[in-house]
Amino acid sequence: MPVDDLWIGELAGMVVAGHNVLVVNPDGEIRAFEDRCPHLSSPLSEGTLDGPLLTCSTHLWEFDCLTGAGINPATCGLLPYPVRVEDGTIQVGFGPAPSGVTEDQ
Ligand code: FES
């Protein structure tokens, strides 16, 4: 995905190598997570982004998209993917998740 297609304050969902990926641009830095709510698996790309606050559209669970941490409830979290911008393109990797991040609650 061209980085110019994801402006500050925008989010998007895409499929990369068979993975459903959410990319967000809350502040000029791109972050990527699994596009799956840890509650009941709704696509988070159908949610809303207000600054760092990502809200699932289904039951309004909230996440900090700077870190992937759950806000409401705080006991959950998003699965992050490594992301970089190279030659104007957003690239996502699929290495092991960092420790301390829980996927399902
Ligand atoms: S599926 Fe996201 S809050 Fe329920």
Boltz pocket constraint, residues with backbone or C-beta under 6 A from the ligand:
constraints:
  - pocket:
      binder: B
      contacts: [[A, 37], [A, 38], [A, 39], [A, 40], [A, 41], [A, 42], [A, 56], [A, 57], [A, 58], [A, 59], [A, 60], [A, 61]]
      max_distance: 6.0
